[in-house]
């Protein structure tokens, strides 16, 4: 199935009008259904909710602007290394996001919209995962040498 760009953009615009409560619902859903990931997040989720919300809107708005979207997703993927984000976490986020969109879009959430978001999310997650993998590649390791240890005084 191809991504229906117009459906992604229009649903993103509809969610944008709802504001950060969308992100609050997302995290509530995710932590309720996948409590094992809660420890990866700060106690105060205020800033995190804003970041997630802005990220979803940026992705939906730029779904057809690869020169904006791909570098952003790569940065997102490498940035999540420090949180110990693993490929299996992306499925948790995807399921939580799709269920959040379904909740807020109500009757506007159609089978075609679901398929488009699934396709878009899987593509975005793949870019993030690949960027993290490349950033962590063993070939970047530089072995420690004697030059790295100061001489005895």
N, C-alpha and C positions, 0 to 999 in steps of 0.2 A: 504494500500500500504506500502510495506517495503521501507526503505531508501536504495537507490542505493549508497553505500559508494563510489564507484569509480567515479560516476558522481559528487558527492559533492567534492571529493578531486580534480578531474581534473578541475572543474569550479573554485574552490578556488584558484588553482595554476594559472589559466588563469587571474583571477582578481588580484592576488598578483603581477603579472608582470606589471599591470597598475598603481599601486601605490595609493597614497592618493587622487588623483582626484576622485576616486571611492567614497570615503567618502564625498567629497565635493558635488558630485552629489546627494548622499543619503540625506544629510541634506537639500539641496536645494529642493529636491522632497518632503521631509517630511514637511518642513516649508511652502511650497507652498500649499500642499494638506491638511495639518493639522496645521494651524497657531496657534491654541490654545496651542500647546506644545512648541512654541518658547521660552516662558518665563521661561521654565525649564532649559535653556541652557545659557552658558556665552555669552557675546557679541563677544569676540574673540574666534572663534571656532577652531583655529589652533591645539591646544593640543587635543581637543575633537575628531577632525577628525582622528588624528593619533591613538588615543585609540580605536575608533570604527573600523578602518581599521585593526589594529592588532588583535582585538577581533574576527572579522569575519574570518581572516586568521587562527587564532589559532583554532577556532571551526571547520573550514573546514578541516584543517590538522589533527586534532585529533578526527574526527567524529567516528572513530573505536577504540579509546583508552579511554574507560570510566574512568579509574583510573586517567587520566589527565583532561578529559572534565567535569565530574560531580563536582569535587571540585571547578574547575574554575567557572562553572555556578552558583554554590551555593554562592560563594564569590561575583560574579557579582550581583546576586539577592539581597543579603543582603546589598551590597555596594550602591545599588540604592535607598534604603530606605531614605537616607538623601536628595535625590532629590525629594522626594514625588512621586516616581514612583508607579503607581497603575496598577493592572492587565490589565485594558483597554488600557494602553499605549503600552503594548507589541504587541497588534494587529496593532497599528499604525506603530511601528518600523518594524514589520514583513512585512506589505504591502509595506513599503518604501524600505526595503531591497530587497524584491523579484522583485520589479519594477526596482531597480537599477541593480541587477544582469541581469535581462532580457535586459536592455538597453545596458550594456557593453558586454554581451556575444553574442548578436545579433543572427545570424542563429544557433549558437551552443545551444541556449536556446530552449530545446524541452519540450514537454508535460511531459515526464518522468522526466526530470531534474527539472521542476517546481514542480511536485508532490514530488520528493525526498527532495527538499529544503523546501517545505511547511511542510512535515512530520518532518524533522530535526529541523526546526525553532520552530514548535509547541512543540516539545519535549523539546528543550532547554528553551523556554519561561516557560514551565510548571515547570522545575527544578528551574529556577530563582524565579518564583512566590511562589512556595512551600517553598523555603529557606527563602524568605522574610517573609512569613506568620509565619513560625516557629520562626524566630527571633523576631517577634512582638507579639508572643502569650501572652495573658494576664497572664498566669501562671508565667511569668518571673517578674511580678510586685512585688516589695517588699514594703509593706506599710510603710509609715513614722511613726516613733514612737517617744516617748519622748526622747529617747536616741540620736535622731538625732538633737535635739535642745539643744544648750549649756545652762547650768544653768545660772540664773541671777546672776550677780556679786554684 
